[in-house]
Amino acid sequence: MRNLLISIATLAALVGCVTINVYFPEAAAQKAADQFIGNVLEGSGAGKPATGSDTKPASPPAKQPSASLLDLVIPAAHAAETPDIRVSTPETEAIRARMTARFGGQLKALFASGAVGFTSDGLVAVRDASALPLDQRAQANNLLRDENNDRDALYRAVAVANGHPEWEPQIRKTFAQGWVQRAPSGWYYQDASGAWKRK
């Protein structure tokens, strides 16, 4: 009986000392961002489906470790080993539909002309106002405002949907990189220093 009490006390001490680190699952976020961005660009006709050189072969599923007593006591410790990022919610699907419509409409032409580009913080901005006819500048600014409002809402919604509002800056950075990677050749983007470059 004494050994049983010692074992229970030891287990209780171990459980009390366990710290579960919640880290940002970068690889899962990149995969989720790539899928969302691909849906927007391909759905609008602004992008093309990924080719063989752009796609990575699927890796075999990782071998799952066997359950331990600690996993039974703290199941969240095991769940943190295989993170996933949730991007599909009613809010994000509505945002995706609006973004797809904008890209399928005027936004694609603005990118193709070089008038606008992707910023380093995951938004879009006027790069060369002289590429826009004077009578279309106000309309373009309204379009970019709507697009950026949706982008801000998207990054916030993804972070909140995953239970980590504090991840919003990392989500934004991941999406910013994804927009540039999936953009067609000839479109402009800002590098980390803010300089405009052409893809």
Secondary structure, 3 states (H helix, E strand, C coil): CHHHHHHHHHHHHHHHHCCCCCCCCHHHHHHHHHHHHHHHHHHHCCCCCCCCCCCCCCCCCCCCCCCCHHHHHCHHHHHCCCCCCCCCCHHHHHHHHHHHHHHHHHHHHHHHHCCEEECCCCCEEECCHHHCCHHHHHHHHHHHHHHHHHHHHHHHHHHHHCCCHHHHHHHHHHHHHHHHHHCCCCCEEECCCCCEEEC
